[in-house]
């Protein structure tokens, strides 16, 4: 089982992302696909698209 600080929570509702962050998750507020992918790549340290 992973702890919250080893997980990323992604959602399009900012309030849910903030709640997850208060619980120790890394949070990503998904607003635009490019921004979401970029943030996930930075957090995870891996490319998520074929453009890399």
N, C-alpha and C positions, 0 to 999 in steps of 0.2 A: 504494500500500500504506500502511496506517495503522500507526503505532507503538503499542506497548502503552499508552502514556499517553494515547492518543486513543480507547481502547476500554473497554467495560464488560463484565465477565464476570459472568454470573448463573448460579447453581446452587443446588440444595437441599442440597448436601454442603459443610459449612463448611470442611473440609480442602481441597477443591478451590478454594474462593474464596480462602482464605489463600494457597495456592500461586500463584494468579493475581496476587494483590496483591504478592507477593514479586517477581514478574516485571514489575511496573509497571502492571498493569491496575487500574482502579477495580473493586472487587468488591461484589457484592450477594448476600447470603445469602438466598435465596428461601425464606421460611417460611410467610408468609401473603400472598395476592394483594394485599391492600390495602397492606401494608407494602412489598412489592416494587415496586408501581406508584408509590407515593409516593417511594421512594428513587430510582427511575429518573427520575421527573419532576424531582426536585431535581438530579440529576447532569446530565441532558440539557437542562434548561431549557425543556422543552416539555410540554404537557398530553398525557396518554396515554389519557384517558377522555373520554366525551362530557359529563361533569358540569361541565366547565370552561367 
